[in-house]
């Protein structure tokens, strides 16, 4: 789908594509944790019937349940892991004339 309009610089076009099913499910998962609500949201974003989306949402929920990892510290408390990158600085001798 595209939309055209005239400006003083000429005709401008904007391309508007609906999201892919994977993108719609990812967006719906960020909004709610309920799989039925996710299917409804993703179907409305895609313009598809809910029945067509529900099986894909269930598959995505199974995959997400398998890939979640929690790092437990002392007494089972969750902790954050921070990874920092140190930049090594090389000392370059200045040339003197």
N, CA, C and O atoms as a CHARMM CRD file, in Angstrom:
* protein
*
  388
    1    1 UNK  N      0.84800  -1.18000   0.00000 PROA 1      0.00000
    2    1 UNK  CA     0.00000   0.00000   0.00000 PROA 1      0.00000
    3    1 UNK  C      0.89000   1.23800   0.00000 PROA 1      0.00000
    4    1 UNK  O      1.91100   1.27300   0.68600 PROA 1      0.00000
    5    2 UNK  N      0.51300   2.22000  -0.74600 PROA 2      0.00000
    6    2 UNK  CA     1.25700   3.46600  -0.73700 PROA 2      0.00000
    7    2 UNK  C      0.29100   4.62600  -0.87800 PROA 2      0.00000
    8    2 UNK  O     -0.82400   4.48100  -1.37900 PROA 2      0.00000
    9    3 UNK  N      0.73800   5.75200  -0.43300 PROA 3      0.00000
   10    3 UNK  CA    -0.07500   6.96100  -0.47800 PROA 3      0.00000
   11    3 UNK  C      0.75700   8.04000  -1.16000 PROA 3      0.00000
   12    3 UNK  O      1.92300   8.22600  -0.81500 PROA 3      0.00000
   13    4 UNK  N      0.18400   8.74800  -2.11300 PROA 4      0.00000
   14    4 UNK  CA     0.88500   9.79600  -2.84800 PROA 4      0.00000
   15    4 UNK  C      0.28000  11.15400  -2.52400 PROA 4      0.00000
   16    4 UNK  O     -0.92900  11.26300  -2.32300 PROA 4      0.00000
   17    5 UNK  N      1.10700  12.18400  -2.47300 PROA 5      0.00000
   18    5 UNK  CA     0.60800  13.53900  -2.36300 PROA 5      0.00000
   19    5 UNK  C      1.60300  14.48600  -3.01700 PROA 5      0.00000
   20    5 UNK  O      2.78900  14.17900  -3.13900 PROA 5      0.00000
   21    6 UNK  N      1.11100  15.61700  -3.42500 PROA 6      0.00000
   22    6 UNK  CA     1.93700  16.61000  -4.12200 PROA 6      0.00000
   23    6 UNK  C      2.46000  17.64100  -3.14400 PROA 6      0.00000
   24    6 UNK  O      1.71700  18.16900  -2.31700 PROA 6      0.00000
   25    7 UNK  N      3.73500  17.91900  -3.24900 PROA 7      0.00000
   26    7 UNK  CA     4.35800  18.98300  -2.47100 PROA 7      0.00000
   27    7 UNK  C      5.00300  19.94900  -3.44900 PROA 7      0.00000
   28    7 UNK  O      4.96900  19.72400  -4.65900 PROA 7      0.00000
   29    8 UNK  N      5.58500  21.01200  -2.94200 PROA 8      0.00000
   30    8 UNK  CA     6.23600  21.96500  -3.84100 PROA 8      0.00000
   31    8 UNK  C      7.50400  21.37200  -4.45200 PROA 8      0.00000
   32    8 UNK  O      8.03500  21.91400  -5.42100 PROA 8      0.00000
   33    9 UNK  N      7.99500  20.25600  -3.89100 PROA 9      0.00000
   34    9 UNK  CA     9.16000  19.57400  -4.42500 PROA 9      0.00000
   35    9 UNK  C      8.80200  18.42100  -5.35300 PROA 9      0.00000
   36    9 UNK  O      9.69100  17.77100  -5.90400 PROA 9      0.00000
   37   10 UNK  N      7.50900  18.16000  -5.53100 PROA 10     0.00000
   38   10 UNK  CA     7.07400  17.07600  -6.40400 PROA 10     0.00000
   39   10 UNK  C      6.22600  16.06400  -5.64800 PROA 10     0.00000
   40   10 UNK  O      5.81200  16.30900  -4.51500 PROA 10     0.00000
   41   11 UNK  N      5.97400  14.94600  -6.27300 PROA 11     0.00000
   42   11 UNK  CA     5.13800  13.90000  -5.68000 PROA 11     0.00000
   43   11 UNK  C      5.94400  13.13900  -4.63400 PROA 11     0.00000
   44   11 UNK  O      7.08300  12.74500  -4.88400 PROA 11     0.00000
   45   12 UNK  N      5.34900  12.93700  -3.46800 PROA 12     0.00000
   46   12 UNK  CA     5.97300  12.18300  -2.38300 PROA 12     0.00000
   47   12 UNK  C      5.14600  10.94500  -2.11800 PROA 12     0.00000
   48   12 UNK  O      3.91800  10.97600  -2.18700 PROA 12     0.00000
   49   13 UNK  N      5.82800   9.85500  -1.81300 PROA 13     0.00000
   50   13 UNK  CA     5.17300   8.59000  -1.54000 PROA 13     0.00000
   51   13 UNK  C      5.59000   8.05800  -0.17800 PROA 13     0.00000
   52   13 UNK  O      6.75300   8.15600   0.21200 PROA 13     0.00000
   53   14 UNK  N      4.63600   7.50000   0.52900 PROA 14     0.00000
   54   14 UNK  CA     4.91500   6.84500   1.79400 PROA 14     0.00000
   55   14 UNK  C      4.43000   5.41000   1.66800 PROA 14     0.00000
   56   14 UNK  O      3.27800   5.16200   1.31200 PROA 14     0.00000
   57   15 UNK  N      5.29900   4.48800   1.95600 PROA 15     0.00000
   58   15 UNK  CA     4.92900   3.08300   1.88700 PROA 15     0.00000
   59   15 UNK  C      4.50200   2.61900   3.26600 PROA 15     0.00000
   60   15 UNK  O      5.22500   2.80500   4.24400 PROA 15     0.00000
   61   16 UNK  N      3.34500   2.02600   3.34000 PROA 16     0.00000
   62   16 UNK  CA     2.82000   1.54000   4.61400 PROA 16     0.00000
   63   16 UNK  C      2.52500   0.06400   4.48800 PROA 16     0.00000
   64   16 UNK  O      1.63500  -0.34300   3.74200 PROA 16     0.00000
   65   17 UNK  N      3.27200  -0.72900   5.21600 PROA 17     0.00000
   66   17 UNK  CA     3.09800  -2.16900   5.20900 PROA 17     0.00000
   67   17 UNK  C      2.61300  -2.61300   6.58200 PROA 17     0.00000
   68   17 UNK  O      3.08800  -2.11000   7.60000 PROA 17     0.00000
   69   18 UNK  N      1.66600  -3.55600   6.62000 PROA 18     0.00000
   70   18 UNK  CA     1.27400  -4.09800   7.92100 PROA 18     0.00000
   71   18 UNK  C      2.43100  -4.90800   8.49600 PROA 18     0.00000
   72   18 UNK  O      3.26600  -5.40200   7.73900 PROA 18     0.00000
   73   19 UNK  N      2.49800  -5.05400   9.80600 PROA 19     0.00000
   74   19 UNK  CA     3.60000  -5.81200  10.39900 PROA 19     0.00000
   75   19 UNK  C      3.49600  -7.29000  10.03100 PROA 19     0.00000
   76   19 UNK  O      2.42300  -7.78300   9.68500 PROA 19     0.00000
   77   20 UNK  N      4.62200  -7.98200  10.11200 PROA 20     0.00000
   78   20 UNK  CA     4.59100  -9.42000   9.90900 PROA 20     0.00000
   79   20 UNK  C      3.96000 -10.05600  11.13600 PROA 20     0.00000
   80   20 UNK  O      3.82300  -9.41400  12.17700 PROA 20     0.00000
   81   21 UNK  N      3.58000 -11.30800  11.01100 PROA 21     0.00000
   82   21 UNK  CA     2.93700 -11.99800  12.12400 PROA 21     0.00000
   83   21 UNK  C      3.87100 -12.08300  13.31600 PROA 21     0.00000
   84   21 UNK  O      3.43800 -11.92800  14.45800 PROA 21     0.00000
   85   22 UNK  N      5.14000 -12.32500  13.06100 PROA 22     0.00000
   86   22 UNK  CA     6.12700 -12.39500  14.13500 PROA 22     0.00000
   87   22 UNK  C      6.24800 -11.05700  14.86900 PROA 22     0.00000
   88   22 UNK  O      6.31500 -11.02700  16.09800 PROA 22     0.00000
   89   23 UNK  N      6.27600  -9.96700  14.13000 PROA 23     0.00000
   90   23 UNK  CA     6.36900  -8.63900  14.73800 PROA 23     0.00000
   91   23 UNK  C      5.11900  -8.30500  15.53600 PROA 23     0.00000
   92   23 UNK  O      5.20700  -7.70800  16.60900 PROA 23     0.00000
   93   24 UNK  N      3.95800  -8.68500  15.02200 PROA 24     0.00000
   94   24 UNK  CA     2.70900  -8.40400  15.72500 PROA 24     0.00000
   95   24 UNK  C      2.62900  -9.18600  17.02600 PROA 24     0.00000
   96   24 UNK  O      2.16500  -8.65800  18.03600 PROA 24     0.00000
   97   25 UNK  N      3.07300 -10.43300  17.01400 PROA 25     0.00000
   98   25 UNK  CA     3.06000 -11.24200  18.23900 PROA 25     0.00000
   99   25 UNK  C      4.05100 -10.69400  19.25000 PROA 25     0.00000
  100   25 UNK  O      3.76100 -10.66400  20.44600 PROA 25     0.00000
  101   26 UNK  N      5.21200 -10.26200  18.78900 PROA 26     0.00000
  102   26 UNK  CA     6.21300  -9.67800  19.68200 PROA 26     0.00000
  103   26 UNK  C      5.67300  -8.41100  20.34500 PROA 26     0.00000
  104   26 UNK  O      5.87200  -8.19900  21.54100 PROA 26     0.00000
  105   27 UNK  N      4.99600  -7.57600  19.57000 PROA 27     0.00000
  106   27 UNK  CA     4.41300  -6.35100  20.12600 PROA 27     0.00000
  107   27 UNK  C      3.31800  -6.67200  21.11800 PROA 27     0.00000
  108   27 UNK  O      3.21500  -6.02400  22.16000 PROA 27     0.00000
  109   28 UNK  N      2.49800  -7.66300  20.81200 PROA 28     0.00000
  110   28 UNK  CA     1.41200  -8.04200  21.71800 PROA 28     0.00000
  111   28 UNK  C      1.95500  -8.64300  23.01200 PROA 28     0.00000
  112   28 UNK  O      1.37500  -8.44700  24.08000 PROA 28     0.00000
  113   29 UNK  N      3.06100  -9.37100  22.92000 PROA 29     0.00000
  114   29 UNK  CA     3.67200  -9.95500  24.11900 PROA 29     0.00000
  115   29 UNK  C      4.22600  -8.86800  25.02900 PROA 29     0.00000
  116   29 UNK  O      4.27100  -9.04500  26.24600 PROA 29     0.00000
  117   30 UNK  N      4.64400  -7.75500  24.45900 PROA 30     0.00000
  118   30 UNK  CA     5.12800  -6.64100  25.26900 PROA 30     0.00000
  119   30 UNK  C      4.01900  -5.90000  25.98600 PROA 30     0.00000
  120   30 UNK  O      4.26700  -5.21000  26.97500 PROA 30     0.00000
  121   31 UNK  N      2.79600  -6.03800  25.49300 PROA 31     0.00000
  122   31 UNK  CA     1.66000  -5.34400  26.09800 PROA 31     0.00000
  123   31 UNK  C      1.02000  -6.15700  27.20700 PROA 31     0.00000
  124   31 UNK  O      0.69600  -5.61800  28.26500 PROA 31     0.00000
  125   32 UNK  N      0.83500  -7.45600  26.97500 PROA 32     0.00000
  126   32 UNK  CA     0.13400  -8.28600  27.95300 PROA 32     0.00000
  127   32 UNK  C      0.76400  -9.67300  28.02100 PROA 32     0.00000
  128   32 UNK  O      1.44600 -10.10100  27.09000 PROA 32     0.00000
  129   33 UNK  N      0.53000 -10.37100  29.13500 PROA 33     0.00000
  130   33 UNK  CA     1.05400 -11.72700  29.30900 PROA 33     0.00000
  131   33 UNK  C      0.02600 -12.79100  28.94700 PROA 33     0.00000
  132   33 UNK  O      0.38600 -13.95700  28.78600 PROA 33     0.00000
  133   34 UNK  N     -1.24000 -12.42000  28.81500 PROA 34     0.00000
  134   34 UNK  CA    -2.31300 -13.36900  28.51900 PROA 34     0.00000
  135   34 UNK  C     -2.27400 -13.76200  27.03900 PROA 34     0.00000
  136   34 UNK  O     -2.37100 -12.89000  26.17600 PROA 34     0.00000
  137   35 UNK  N     -2.13100 -15.06600  26.72600 PROA 35     0.00000
  138   35 UNK  CA    -2.04800 -15.49100  25.32200 PROA 35     0.00000
  139   35 UNK  C     -3.29700 -15.15800  24.50000 PROA 35     0.00000
  140   35 UNK  O     -3.18100 -14.85400  23.31300 PROA 35     0.00000
  141   36 UNK  N     -4.47600 -15.20800  25.10100 PROA 36     0.00000
  142   36 UNK  CA    -5.69300 -14.87400  24.35900 PROA 36     0.00000
  143   36 UNK  C     -5.71700 -13.39900  23.97900 PROA 36     0.00000
  144   36 UNK  O     -6.11400 -13.04100  22.87000 PROA 36     0.00000
  145   37 UNK  N     -5.29300 -12.55100  24.90100 PROA 37     0.00000
  146   37 UNK  CA    -5.22200 -11.11600  24.60600 PROA 37     0.00000
  147   37 UNK  C     -4.14300 -10.82400  23.56300 PROA 37     0.00000
  148   37 UNK  O     -4.31000  -9.95700  22.70500 PROA 37     0.00000
  149   38 UNK  N     -3.03500 -11.56300  23.65200 PROA 38     0.00000
  150   38 UNK  CA    -1.97600 -11.39600  22.66300 PROA 38     0.00000
  151   38 UNK  C     -2.47700 -11.74300  21.26600 PROA 38     0.00000
  152   38 UNK  O     -2.17800 -11.04400  20.29800 PROA 38     0.00000
  153   39 UNK  N     -3.24200 -12.82900  21.17100 PROA 39     0.00000
  154   39 UNK  CA    -3.77700 -13.23800  19.86900 PROA 39     0.00000
  155   39 UNK  C     -4.73600 -12.18300  19.32800 PROA 39     0.00000
  156   39 UNK  O     -4.73900 -11.89300  18.13100 PROA 39     0.00000
  157   40 UNK  N     -5.54400 -11.61400  20.21100 PROA 40     0.00000
  158   40 UNK  CA    -6.50000 -10.58400  19.78600 PROA 40     0.00000
  159   40 UNK  C     -5.76900  -9.32600  19.29400 PROA 40     0.00000
  160   40 UNK  O     -6.13200  -8.75200  18.26700 PROA 40     0.00000
  161   41 UNK  N     -4.74500  -8.91000  20.03000 PROA 41     0.00000
  162   41 UNK  CA    -3.98500  -7.71600  19.65700 PROA 41     0.00000
  163   41 UNK  C     -3.24800  -7.94100  18.34100 PROA 41     0.00000
  164   41 UNK  O     -3.27200  -7.08500  17.45700 PROA 41     0.00000
  165   42 UNK  N     -2.58800  -9.10000  18.21400 PROA 42     0.00000
  166   42 UNK  CA    -1.83800  -9.39000  16.99300 PROA 42     0.00000
  167   42 UNK  C     -2.76800  -9.49700  15.78500 PROA 42     0.00000
  168   42 UNK  O     -2.41900  -9.05400  14.69000 PROA 42     0.00000
  169   43 UNK  N     -3.94500 -10.08300  15.98200 PROA 43     0.00000
  170   43 UNK  CA    -4.90600 -10.20300  14.88000 PROA 43     0.00000
  171   43 UNK  C     -5.40700  -8.83400  14.44200 PROA 43     0.00000
  172   43 UNK  O     -5.59800  -8.59200  13.25000 PROA 43     0.00000
  173   44 UNK  N     -5.62200  -7.94000  15.40000 PROA 44     0.00000
  174   44 UNK  CA    -6.08900  -6.60600  15.03500 PROA 44     0.00000
  175   44 UNK  C     -4.99000  -5.80700  14.32200 PROA 44     0.00000
  176   44 UNK  O     -5.28900  -5.00800  13.43400 PROA 44     0.00000
  177   45 UNK  N     -3.72700  -6.01400  14.70100 PROA 45     0.00000
  178   45 UNK  CA    -2.62700  -5.33600  14.01600 PROA 45     0.00000
  179   45 UNK  C     -2.45800  -5.83900  12.58300 PROA 45     0.00000
  180   45 UNK  O     -2.13300  -5.07400  11.67500 PROA 45     0.00000
  181   46 UNK  N     -2.68300  -7.12900  12.40300 PROA 46     0.00000
  182   46 UNK  CA    -2.49600  -7.74000  11.08500 PROA 46     0.00000
  183   46 UNK  C     -3.73300  -7.65200  10.20700 PROA 46     0.00000
  184   46 UNK  O     -3.62700  -7.70000   8.98100 PROA 46     0.00000
  185   47 UNK  N     -4.90600  -7.52200  10.82000 PROA 47     0.00000
  186   47 UNK  CA    -6.13500  -7.54400  10.05200 PROA 47     0.00000
  187   47 UNK  C     -6.54600  -8.95800   9.68900 PROA 47     0.00000
  188   47 UNK  O     -7.17400  -9.18100   8.65400 PROA 47     0.00000
  189   48 UNK  N     -6.19100  -9.91800  10.54200 PROA 48     0.00000
  190   48 UNK  CA    -6.50800 -11.32800  10.32600 PROA 48     0.00000
  191   48 UNK  C     -7.52000 -11.80300  11.35200 PROA 48     0.00000
  192   48 UNK  O     -7.69100 -11.15300  12.38400 PROA 48     0.00000
  193   49 UNK  N     -8.20100 -12.92400  11.09900 PROA 49     0.00000
  194   49 UNK  CA    -9.07800 -13.49500  12.11500 PROA 49     0.00000
  195   49 UNK  C     -8.26000 -14.05100  13.28600 PROA 49     0.00000
  196   49 UNK  O     -7.12300 -14.48800  13.10700 PROA 49     0.00000
  197   50 UNK  N     -8.84200 -14.03100  14.46800 PROA 50     0.00000
  198   50 UNK  CA    -8.14400 -14.46000  15.68600 PROA 50     0.00000
  199   50 UNK  C     -7.71400 -15.92100  15.60400 PROA 50     0.00000
  200   50 UNK  O     -6.63900 -16.27700  16.08600 PROA 50     0.00000
  201   51 UNK  N     -8.54200 -16.76700  15.00100 PROA 51     0.00000
  202   51 UNK  CA    -8.23600 -18.19200  14.92800 PROA 51     0.00000
  203   51 UNK  C     -6.92600 -18.45800  14.17700 PROA 51     0.00000
  204   51 UNK  O     -6.19500 -19.39100  14.50800 PROA 51     0.00000
  205   52 UNK  N     -6.64000 -17.64300  13.18000 PROA 52     0.00000
  206   52 UNK  CA    -5.41300 -17.82100  12.40600 PROA 52     0.00000
  207   52 UNK  C     -4.17100 -17.44300  13.19800 PROA 52     0.00000
  208   52 UNK  O     -3.07600 -17.91700  12.89700 PROA 52     0.00000
  209   53 UNK  N     -4.32900 -16.60700  14.19300 PROA 53     0.00000
  210   53 UNK  CA    -3.18500 -16.09600  14.95300 PROA 53     0.00000
  211   53 UNK  C     -2.95200 -16.89100  16.23400 PROA 53     0.00000
  212   53 UNK  O     -1.82100 -16.95500  16.71500 PROA 53     0.00000
  213   54 UNK  N     -3.99500 -17.49900  16.79800 PROA 54     0.00000
  214   54 UNK  CA    -3.88500 -18.16400  18.09900 PROA 54     0.00000
  215   54 UNK  C     -2.85200 -19.28300  18.11800 PROA 54     0.00000
  216   54 UNK  O     -2.12700 -19.42900  19.10300 PROA 54     0.00000
  217   55 UNK  N     -2.76900 -20.07000  17.06200 PROA 55     0.00000
  218   55 UNK  CA    -1.79500 -21.16900  17.06100 PROA 55     0.00000
  219   55 UNK  C     -0.36500 -20.62400  17.06800 PROA 55     0.00000
  220   55 UNK  O      0.51100 -21.18500  17.72700 PROA 55     0.00000
  221   56 UNK  N     -0.13100 -19.54400  16.34500 PROA 56     0.00000
  222   56 UNK  CA     1.21400 -18.94600  16.32700 PROA 56     0.00000
  223   56 UNK  C      1.57000 -18.32100  17.66800 PROA 56     0.00000
  224   56 UNK  O      2.72900 -18.35200  18.08100 PROA 56     0.00000
  225   57 UNK  N      0.57800 -17.75200  18.35100 PROA 57     0.00000
  226   57 UNK  CA     0.82200 -17.17100  19.67900 PROA 57     0.00000
  227   57 UNK  C      1.18100 -18.27600  20.66200 PROA 57     0.00000
  228   57 UNK  O      2.07600 -18.10100  21.48900 PROA 57     0.00000
  229   58 UNK  N      0.50000 -19.40000  20.58000 PROA 58     0.00000
  230   58 UNK  CA     0.80700 -20.52500  21.47100 PROA 58     0.00000
  231   58 UNK  C      2.22300 -21.04100  21.23200 PROA 58     0.00000
  232   58 UNK  O      2.94100 -21.36300  22.17800 PROA 58     0.00000
  233   59 UNK  N      2.62000 -21.11800  19.95800 PROA 59     0.00000
  234   59 UNK  CA     3.98300 -21.55200  19.64600 PROA 59     0.00000
  235   59 UNK  C      4.99700 -20.57100  20.22000 PROA 59     0.00000
  236   59 UNK  O      6.01400 -20.98400  20.77700 PROA 59     0.00000
  237   60 UNK  N      4.73100 -19.29000  20.08900 PROA 60     0.00000
  238   60 UNK  CA     5.64600 -18.26800  20.60300 PROA 60     0.00000
  239   60 UNK  C      5.73200 -18.32400  22.12500 PROA 60     0.00000
  240   60 UNK  O      6.79800 -18.09200  22.69500 PROA 60     0.00000
  241   61 UNK  N      4.61000 -18.63000  22.79000 PROA 61     0.00000
  242   61 UNK  CA     4.61600 -18.73600  24.25200 PROA 61     0.00000
  243   61 UNK  C      5.45900 -19.91700  24.70000 PROA 61     0.00000
  244   61 UNK  O      6.17700 -19.82600  25.69500 PROA 61     0.00000
  245   62 UNK  N      5.37700 -21.03400  23.96700 PROA 62     0.00000
  246   62 UNK  CA     6.18400 -22.21400  24.31000 PROA 62     0.00000
  247   62 UNK  C      7.66500 -21.93600  24.13900 PROA 62     0.00000
  248   62 UNK  O      8.47500 -22.33800  24.97400 PROA 62     0.00000
  249   63 UNK  N      8.01900 -21.26400  23.07900 PROA 63     0.00000
  250   63 UNK  CA     9.42400 -20.94000  22.82500 PROA 63     0.00000
  251   63 UNK  C      9.93600 -19.97600  23.88400 PROA 63     0.00000
  252   63 UNK  O     11.05700 -20.12800  24.36900 PROA 63     0.00000
  253   64 UNK  N      9.13400 -18.99500  24.24300 PROA 64     0.00000
  254   64 UNK  CA     9.54200 -18.01000  25.25700 PROA 64     0.00000
  255   64 UNK  C      9.69300 -18.66300  26.62300 PROA 64     0.00000
  256   64 UNK  O     10.56300 -18.26900  27.40000 PROA 64     0.00000
  257   65 UNK  N      8.86300 -19.65500  26.92900 PROA 65     0.00000
  258   65 UNK  CA     8.96000 -20.33400  28.21900 PROA 65     0.00000
  259   65 UNK  C     10.24800 -21.15200  28.30500 PROA 65     0.00000
  260   65 UNK  O     10.82200 -21.29400  29.38500 PROA 65     0.00000
  261   66 UNK  N     10.69900 -21.68400  27.18500 PROA 66     0.00000
  262   66 UNK  CA    11.91600 -22.48500  27.17900 PROA 66     0.00000
  263   66 UNK  C     13.16800 -21.64000  27.25800 PROA 66     0.00000
  264   66 UNK  O     14.17100 -22.08700  27.81400 PROA 66     0.00000
  265   67 UNK  N     13.14400 -20.44100  26.72400 PROA 67     0.00000
  266   67 UNK  CA    14.36800 -19.64800  26.62800 PROA 67     0.00000
  267   67 UNK  C     14.57800 -18.68300  27.79100 PROA 67     0.00000
  268   67 UNK  O     15.59300 -17.98600  27.81500 PROA 67     0.00000
  269   68 UNK  N     13.67100 -18.61600  28.74700 PROA 68     0.00000
  270   68 UNK  CA    13.85700 -17.67300  29.85000 PROA 68     0.00000
  271   68 UNK  C     14.89600 -18.22200  30.81800 PROA 68     0.00000
  272   68 UNK  O     14.86400 -19.39900  31.17700 PROA 68     0.00000
  273   69 UNK  N     15.80900 -17.36600  31.23300 PROA 69     0.00000
  274   69 UNK  CA    16.87200 -17.74800  32.15400 PROA 69     0.00000
  275   69 UNK  C     16.92300 -16.74200  33.28400 PROA 69     0.00000
  276   69 UNK  O     16.80400 -15.53600  33.06900 PROA 69     0.00000
  277   70 UNK  N     17.10200 -17.25000  34.48500 PROA 70     0.00000
  278   70 UNK  CA    17.20000 -16.38600  35.65400 PROA 70     0.00000
  279   70 UNK  C     18.49900 -16.71800  36.35900 PROA 70     0.00000
  280   70 UNK  O     18.81400 -17.88500  36.58900 PROA 70     0.00000
  281   71 UNK  N     19.23600 -15.70500  36.69400 PROA 71     0.00000
  282   71 UNK  CA    20.46600 -15.89100  37.45400 PROA 71     0.00000
  283   71 UNK  C     20.11900 -15.66000  38.91300 PROA 71     0.00000
  284   71 UNK  O     19.71800 -14.56400  39.30200 PROA 71     0.00000
  285   72 UNK  N     20.27600 -16.69200  39.70700 PROA 72     0.00000
  286   72 UNK  CA    19.92600 -16.59900  41.12200 PROA 72     0.00000
  287   72 UNK  C     21.19000 -16.45400  41.95100 PROA 72     0.00000
  288   72 UNK  O     22.17100 -17.16900  41.74600 PROA 72     0.00000
  289   73 UNK  N     21.15300 -15.53700  42.87100 PROA 73     0.00000
  290   73 UNK  CA    22.28800 -15.30900  43.75400 PROA 73     0.00000
  291   73 UNK  C     22.06000 -16.01800  45.07700 PROA 73     0.00000
  292   73 UNK  O     21.52400 -17.12500  45.12000 PROA 73     0.00000
  293   74 UNK  N     22.46100 -15.38400  46.12400 PROA 74     0.00000
  294   74 UNK  CA    22.29100 -15.96400  47.45000 PROA 74     0.00000
  295   74 UNK  C     20.82400 -15.99400  47.83300 PROA 74     0.00000
  296   74 UNK  O     20.08900 -15.04400  47.56200 PROA 74     0.00000
  297   75 UNK  N     20.41000 -17.03400  48.43600 PROA 75     0.00000
  298   75 UNK  CA    19.05100 -17.23000  48.94500 PROA 75     0.00000
  299   75 UNK  C     18.00600 -17.10600  47.84000 PROA 75     0.00000
  300   75 UNK  O     16.86900 -16.72100  48.11400 PROA 75     0.00000
  301   76 UNK  N     18.36700 -17.42500  46.59900 PROA 76     0.00000
  302   76 UNK  CA    17.41800 -17.45100  45.50200 PROA 76     0.00000
  303   76 UNK  C     16.99200 -16.08800  44.98600 PROA 76     0.00000
  304   76 UNK  O     16.06100 -16.00200  44.18500 PROA 76     0.00000
  305   77 UNK  N     17.64600 -15.02500  45.42000 PROA 77     0.00000
  306   77 UNK  CA    17.27000 -13.68700  44.96600 PROA 77     0.00000
  307   77 UNK  C     17.82500 -13.44300  43.56700 PROA 77     0.00000
  308   77 UNK  O     18.93800 -13.86200  43.25200 PROA 77     0.00000
  309   78 UNK  N     17.06000 -12.77700  42.75100 PROA 78     0.00000
  310   78 UNK  CA    17.52000 -12.44400  41.40700 PROA 78     0.00000
  311   78 UNK  C     18.48500 -11.27000  41.48300 PROA 78     0.00000
  312   78 UNK  O     18.35300 -10.38500  42.32800 PROA 78     0.00000
  313   79 UNK  N     19.44700 -11.28500  40.58500 PROA 79     0.00000
  314   79 UNK  CA    20.39600 -10.17900  40.55900 PROA 79     0.00000
  315   79 UNK  C     20.65500  -9.77800  39.12600 PROA 79     0.00000
  316   79 UNK  O     20.47400 -10.56900  38.20100 PROA 79     0.00000
  317   80 UNK  N     21.06900  -8.57900  38.95500 PROA 80     0.00000
  318   80 UNK  CA    21.35000  -8.06300  37.62600 PROA 80     0.00000
  319   80 UNK  C     22.79400  -8.34700  37.26300 PROA 80     0.00000
  320   80 UNK  O     23.67800  -8.30700  38.11800 PROA 80     0.00000
  321   81 UNK  N     23.02500  -8.63000  36.01100 PROA 81     0.00000
  322   81 UNK  CA    24.36700  -8.85300  35.51600 PROA 81     0.00000
  323   81 UNK  C     24.69800  -7.70200  34.58000 PROA 81     0.00000
  324   81 UNK  O     23.97800  -7.45400  33.61200 PROA 81     0.00000
  325   82 UNK  N     25.78100  -7.00600  34.86800 PROA 82     0.00000
  326   82 UNK  CA    26.19400  -5.86100  34.06100 PROA 82     0.00000
  327   82 UNK  C     27.49700  -6.22500  33.36700 PROA 82     0.00000
  328   82 UNK  O     28.46500  -6.63000  34.01100 PROA 82     0.00000
  329   83 UNK  N     27.51200  -6.07800  32.06100 PROA 83     0.00000
  330   83 UNK  CA    28.71200  -6.35800  31.28400 PROA 83     0.00000
  331   83 UNK  C     29.22100  -5.03500  30.73800 PROA 83     0.00000
  332   83 UNK  O     28.51400  -4.33500  30.01300 PROA 83     0.00000
  333   84 UNK  N     30.44100  -4.70300  31.09000 PROA 84     0.00000
  334   84 UNK  CA    31.04000  -3.46800  30.62200 PROA 84     0.00000
  335   84 UNK  C     32.23400  -3.79000  29.74400 PROA 84     0.00000
  336   84 UNK  O     32.94000  -4.77300  29.96300 PROA 84     0.00000
  337   85 UNK  N     32.44100  -2.96500  28.77000 PROA 85     0.00000
  338   85 UNK  CA    33.56700  -3.14100  27.86100 PROA 85     0.00000
  339   85 UNK  C     34.57900  -2.04800  28.14600 PROA 85     0.00000
  340   85 UNK  O     34.25800  -0.86000  28.11700 PROA 85     0.00000
  341   86 UNK  N     35.78600  -2.45900  28.41800 PROA 86     0.00000
  342   86 UNK  CA    36.83500  -1.47700  28.65000 PROA 86     0.00000
  343   86 UNK  C     37.59300  -1.26000  27.35800 PROA 86     0.00000
  344   86 UNK  O     37.97000  -2.21700  26.68200 PROA 86     0.00000
  345   87 UNK  N     37.81100  -0.02500  27.02300 PROA 87     0.00000
  346   87 UNK  CA    38.54700   0.32200  25.82200 PROA 87     0.00000
  347   87 UNK  C     40.01300   0.42700  26.18700 PROA 87     0.00000
  348   87 UNK  O     40.39100   1.19600  27.07100 PROA 87     0.00000
  349   88 UNK  N     40.83300  -0.34600  25.50400 PROA 88     0.00000
  350   88 UNK  CA    42.26200  -0.25500  25.78300 PROA 88     0.00000
  351   88 UNK  C     42.82400   0.94700  25.03000 PROA 88     0.00000
  352   88 UNK  O     42.55700   1.14100  23.84400 PROA 88     0.00000
  353   89 UNK  N     43.58800   1.72900  25.73100 PROA 89     0.00000
  354   89 UNK  CA    44.15000   2.92300  25.13000 PROA 89     0.00000
  355   89 UNK  C     45.63700   2.69600  24.88300 PROA 89     0.00000
  356   89 UNK  O     46.40000   2.33900  25.78000 PROA 89     0.00000
  357   90 UNK  N     45.99800   2.91300  23.66900 PROA 90     0.00000
  358   90 UNK  CA    47.40700   2.76400  23.31400 PROA 90     0.00000
  359   90 UNK  C     48.09500   4.11700  23.41100 PROA 90     0.00000
  360   90 UNK  O     47.58600   5.12400  22.91900 PROA 90     0.00000
  361   91 UNK  N     49.23400   4.12600  24.03700 PROA 91     0.00000
  362   91 UNK  CA    49.98500   5.37100  24.16600 PROA 91     0.00000
  363   91 UNK  C     50.89400   5.48600  22.95600 PROA 91     0.00000
  364   91 UNK  O     51.76400   4.64600  22.72200 PROA 91     0.00000
  365   92 UNK  N     50.67700   6.52100  22.21200 PROA 92     0.00000
  366   92 UNK  CA    51.47800   6.75000  21.01400 PROA 92     0.00000
  367   92 UNK  C     52.40300   7.92000  21.32000 PROA 92     0.00000
  368   92 UNK  O     51.96600   9.00900  21.69300 PROA 92     0.00000
  369   93 UNK  N     53.67900   7.66200  21.15200 PROA 93     0.00000
  370   93 UNK  CA    54.66300   8.71200  21.40400 PROA 93     0.00000
  371   93 UNK  C     54.56000   9.80100  20.36500 PROA 93     0.00000
  372   93 UNK  O     54.48200   9.52100  19.16900 PROA 93     0.00000
  373   94 UNK  N     54.56100  11.02700  20.80700 PROA 94     0.00000
  374   94 UNK  CA    54.47200  12.14900  19.88400 PROA 94     0.00000
  375   94 UNK  C     55.81900  12.35800  19.21800 PROA 94     0.00000
  376   94 UNK  O     56.85900  12.29800  19.87400 PROA 94     0.00000
  377   95 UNK  N     55.80200  12.59800  17.94400 PROA 95     0.00000
  378   95 UNK  CA    57.04900  12.84500  17.20800 PROA 95     0.00000
  379   95 UNK  C     57.43000  14.31000  17.37800 PROA 95     0.00000
  380   95 UNK  O     56.62000  15.21600  17.18200 PROA 95     0.00000
  381   96 UNK  N     58.66800  14.50500  17.74300 PROA 96     0.00000
  382   96 UNK  CA    59.14800  15.87800  17.91600 PROA 96     0.00000
  383   96 UNK  C     60.11200  16.19700  16.80800 PROA 96     0.00000
  384   96 UNK  O     60.99100  15.40600  16.46500 PROA 96     0.00000
  385   97 UNK  N     59.92800  17.35400  16.26600 PROA 97     0.00000
  386   97 UNK  CA    60.80700  17.77100  15.16500 PROA 97     0.00000
  387   97 UNK  C     61.97000  18.55000  15.64100 PROA 97     0.00000
  388   97 UNK  O     62.80100  18.97200  14.83600 PROA 97     0.00000
